[in-house]
Amino acid sequence: MTQYPLFATTPKAMEGILANEIKALGGQNVREKMAGVSFDGDLALAYRVCLWSRTANRVFLPLSSFEVKSQQDLYDGVKKINWFEHIKPDDSLAVSFSSKNNPAINNTHFGALKVKDAIVDQMRAKFNKRPNIDTDRPSIRVNVYLHNETAQLSLDLSGESLHRRGYRDVNIAAPIKENLAAAILLRAGWPKIAEQGGSLLDPMCGSGTMLLEGAMIAADYAPGLQRDYFGFLGWKKHDAALWQSLLDEAKQRRDIGLSKMPVIVGFDQDRRTVVAALQHVENAGLAGKIHIERRDIADATAAESWPKGLIACNPPYGERLGDEAETSELYRRFGEVLKQRFVGWQVAMIISNPELGFRLGVRSQKPITLFNGALECKLLRFNIEEQTFFEPKAKSQQERIAQISRRTETEQPDNQAEMFANRLRKNLKKIGKWAKQNHISCYRLYDADLPEYAVAVDVYQGEQTWVNVQEYESPKTIDPAKANQRLAGAMVEIPKVLNIPKEQVFLKIRRKQKSTDQYEKQGESGRFHVVEEGGCKFWVNFEDYLDTGLFLDHRPIRLLIQKQAKGRRFLNLFAYTGSASVHAAVGGAVSSVTVDMSNTYLDWAKRNFDLNGIQGDHKLVRANCVEWLAEQAAAKDKPQFDLIFLDPPTFSNSKKMDEAFDIQNDHLHLLRSAVALLAADGVLYFSTNFRRFKLDRQALADLQIEDISAQTIPEDFARDQKIHYCWRITR
């Protein structure tokens, strides 16, 4: 059989698992690459990888590699291929195009059009007919990756991502994709445990992804067997007889495997997710093989008849809306359940915040890095044995803050503290003058200007002056005692330089890996103060939350909204404390809708409305913004807005949401839903604080998109040009 060079893609950090899979399937010259694996093999191997790989996303068959220095080079390189060998003139076609570091073609939508034109022109010239474009399920999908001046042209044999097994209801998203769940189980040694008759339990199973992947592994069930579409099925060189033989073999192996299934059980406290999980089990043909029931984590226990085995789960990450304290408690209770009821079991769990792992009170093996979408996570693996137990003694943020505060009483000034004080004075002279000239009462005075003092210092001026100090988490190379000494020194100098009582200076600790730390509950003081911005008044709180209720870096976009709001209908999504809505109302908006899913922050927004005397058609809506947007966009009489502000979190796996939210993966769906509510001449402002965010302009080519990030970053945040990104989007 003809040998082909092949390439399979996979999420970052899963390359080694995929390489092992391909070797086991018979791949030759297997080489790990970034987010993929290259290998050699015949058509049967390519089919086997599509059918059997549990961790691959796509399988590419390279057709050509050529130099691209101009748009014409791309067109000519594609046209050199004899496309009639691959597709009939009345078939359908789709093109995927990506470009990196090529100045001639940096617009992916334009590149895809050039590739399509080359193929269509060749077929039309020869047959006076051309293939149709079908972006959903084309006869063939062509992929072009342009890196520097080299283009790699391939056929996408998978057609659509292989993580789509065919058992999931398309309307129900999962907190993790199927291939990530499979990777967790493979890394945790589930195949060997299953072979030895061990059980699999997911006590927080959600819609059942971990259980289904575990069952398929245990049953020798090919993950692609339920799919009804692959990219090679419409390819002219497709060997239908070979493919059918591989399907028959896979069905036989599945039937044998299902006859000797181990115990596989899932619990979840939410009735809806249990119903969804049971439907997915039935869709996969595994009814009766997986037991799922509604049960709280506190009630998780194994029946005496279940052999000890593996507990695998993807617990809530506590990324949003004050969940961290609740999530920390959940992990503590989960740890107690494990130690009391599951001695002798093994555990594998993926978490985004390693500190939460300590709350379990069980020592783990070395964590393994994996990625859930754009979010870097750690896979923890441990054995539930008495010698691995310990009592968690990690200090809370409040405890450390109290420790620093005590230290300021005795801290002696040193040269470095004086250096910090001098920089603070210099900034106060410059930024303070700028703020006064521009009538700005709340601003950032210092932002880690000196590496030794990695803090942000924000000034709030109302009936008196307050200072909110946030310490950025120190690198592990910094001695904690030294970090404490420097922080205490800074806390001594700040009130001196600003000439205010030390009681008006508040300290917070911002953890580096958290994407939405502003929502973390810090205390219960209930003390609020009034500040002013652009003719609007706001309640702020310096003690109870990591952030104060007013994001200072968004000041310019709020003022822009106020300026443009007159006579307009305004929509504020992921609204937090509703500050943008206040600006819109004060600016003369005829109506507004403010959406957030936290009662705490909607109550805060209501207090802000009352503080500014806002009355009339200005609604506060408690809802999951993703679901609310989708429902409104699908409505027959959908509401229309002239001005929309969309500022979502980077990631959320909150228990208040039915499914995980990842801004990188989900922004297209979110923007499409928002644009559906945009009036014909309306404007959508989309903002994100995710530093590695990439807007998919190709998929939004029908919209007018202007990057206004630079003009929305205020002078007091000029040191950090990536504090946020912002785009102006119109139809």
Residue, then its C-alpha position, 0 to 999 in steps of 0.5 A: m500500500t502507498q505510504y503517506p506522510l501524515f500529521a495529527t493535531t492535539p491540544k498542547a501538552m497532549e502530544g506525548i499521549l497522541a504519539n503513543e497512540i499512533k505508535a500502537l496503531g502502527g505509525q512509523n517515524v513518529r515525531e512529536k511537534m507543537a500541538g501535534v504529531s507527524f508520522d508515516g503510514d498507509l491509508a489504513l493507518a490514516y483511517r485507524v487514527c481517525l477511528w481509534s485515536r482518543t486524543a487527536n483533534r484532526v488528521f491531515l494528509p499533506l499534498s504539497s509544500f511551496e514557497v509563498k512570497s505573494q498572493q499570486d504564489l499562493y494561488d499558483g501553488v494551490k493550482k498546481i495540484n491536480w484537484f480532479e484526483h481528489i474531488k469531482p466538479d459537482d462535489s462540495l469543498a471547504v477551506s481552512f487557512s491560517s497564517k503566521n509571520n507572512p507579510a504578504i497574506n496575514n488575513t486568514h479570510f482572504g487566504a482561504l478565498k485565494v485557495k478556494d479560487a485556485i481550486v474552483d478556477q481549475m475545475r471550471a476551466k476543465f469541466n465548465k463546472r465548479p464544486n459548491i462551498d459547504t463549510d459544514r460537511p463538505s466532500i473534502r476539506v482543504n487545509v493550508y498552514l502558511h508559516n513564514e514563506t512556506a505553505q503546507l497544503s493538506l487534506d483534512l481526513s477527519g473533516e471535523s474535530l475528532h473529539r466529537r464522538g457522536y454521542r453528545d447532544v449538540n445543544i449541551a456543552a461539556p466542561i471538558k472536551e472528550n479528548l481531554a477527558a480521555a487524556i486524563l484517564l490515560r495519564a491516570g492509568w485507567p486502561k490497566i485498572a480497567e483490565q484488572g477489573g477496577s471500578l471507575l467513579d466520577p462523583m461530579c460527573g456533569s454531562g458524563t464525559m469522563l464516564l463515557e470516555g472511561a467506558m469506551i477505553a474499558a470496552d475497547y470501543a473505538p471513539g470514532l465508531q459513532r460518528d457518521y462523518f469523516g473528511f475522507l468519506g467524500w474524497k475520490k481516493h477513499d477506499a470504501a471497502l477498506w474503511q468498512s473492514l475497519l468498521d467491522e473490526a471495531k464493532q467486533r472488538r466493541d461487542i467483545g469488550l462490552s461483555k466484560m465491562p467493569v463497574i462505572v458510576g457517576f454522581d452529580q447533584d444537579r438533576r438536569t446534568v444527570v438527565a443529560a448524562l443518561q441521554h449521552v450514555e444511551n446515545a453511545g449505546l452504553a445503556g445499562k453499562i454506566h450507572i448515574e444517579r443524583r447524589d451530592i458529593a458529601d454523600a458519595t460512597a462506594a457500594e461494597s460490591w464495587p472493586k476499588g479502582l479510579i476516581a476521576c473528575n473535573p471539579p468546579y474551578g471557582e473562577r467567578l462570582g465569589d465562588e472561591a471560598e465555596t469551592s475551597e470548602l468543596y475541596r476540603r469536604f471532598g478530601e474528607v470523603l475520600k479519606q473516610r470512604f475511599v481508602g485504597w482507591q486512586v484519584a485523578m482530577i484536573i484543577s486550574n488552581p493548584e492551591l485548591g489541591f492542598r485543601l484535599g489534604v492528600r499528597s499527590q504525585k508530580p502534577i501534569t500540565l494540561f490545557n482546558g481550552a486556553l486555561e492551563c490546568k494541573l492533573l493531580r494523581f494520588n493514592i488514598e492511603e493513610q500515609t498520604f494524608f495531611e492536615p491542610k495548613a495553607k494560610s488564607q489571604q486574610e491571615r497573610i494580610a493581617q501578618i503584614s499589617r502587624r509587621t508594619e508596626t515595627e518595620q524599620p525604613d531601609n534604602q529600598a523602601e525609600m526608593f519605592a517612596n521616591r518613585l511614588r512621589k514622582n508618580l504622584k507629581k505627574i499622574g496626580k497633576w494629570a488626574k486633577q487636570n482631567h477631573i479624575s478622582c480614582y486612578r492608578l498611581y503605581d503599577a509594579d514600576l520597581p520589580e522589587y515592589a510588585v504592587a499596584v497602588d490605586v487612589y480613590q478620592g471621595e469625602q476622603t482619600w483611600v488607597n487600594v494596594q494589590e500585591y502581585e503574587s511573588p515568583k517562587t524564586i523570591d524568599p517569602a520572608k523578603a517579600n513580606q518585608r518589602l510589602a510591609g515597607a511599602m505599606v509603611e511608606i504609602p500613607k506617608v507619601l500621600n499624607i493620609p492615615k494608615e487606616q485608609v490604606f487597604l491591602k489585597i493579594r492578587r494571585k497570578q493564575k486567577s482570571t477573575d480575582q475581582y470577585e473573590k470574597q475577602g471579608e464581611s465589613g459591609r463598609f461602602h464609600v462614594v466616589e465620582e467619575g465623569g459626573c456619575k457616583f459609585w459605591v466602592n468597597f475596599e475590604d470585602y472583595l479583591d476588587t472595589g466595584l469599579f474597574l479603573d482601566h475601563r474608565p475611557i470606555r465607560l466615558l465613551i459609552q456615556k458620550q454615545a448613549k443619548g437617545r439609545r437603547f443600551l445593553n450591558l453584559f457580564a455587568y458586574t456592579g453596573s457602572a457602564s449602565v450608570h454612565a449610559a443612563v446619565g448620558g441619556a440612554v432611553s433604556s438599558v438592560t443590565v445582565d449578570m448572574s450574581n445577586t450580590y453584584l446586581d444589588w450593588a448595581k441597584r444601589n449605584f442606580d439609586l445613588n444617581g437617581i436613575q429611574g425609568d426603563h432601566k432593567l436589572v436581569r439576573a441570568n447566565c449571560v451566555e444562555w440569556l444572549a442565546e435565548q434572546a438571539a433565537a427569539k422571534d421578536k428579539p430585542q434590539f439595542d443601539l449600544i452594547f458593552l460586552d466584557p466577559p470573564t476569561f474563564s468560568n467553571s462556576k457551579k452557577m453555570d451549567e457549562a464551562f465558559d472559555i473566552q477564547n473558545d466561546h467568543l464567536h458564539l457570544l459575539r454572534s448572539a450579541v450582534a443578533l441583538l444589535a440594531a442596524d446602525g448599532v455599536l458593540y464594544f467587546s473587551t477582554n482582559f485575557r492577555r493571550f486572546k486572539l480574535d477570530r476575524q476570519a469567522l467574523a469577516d462579515l462585520q466591521i471590526e476596529d481595534i480600539s484597545a490603545q485609545t481605551i487604555p488610560e494614561d494611568f495604565a500606560r505601563d501595561q498596554k495589555i491590561h485589556y483589549c477592546w474592539r468596536i464592532t458594527r454590522 
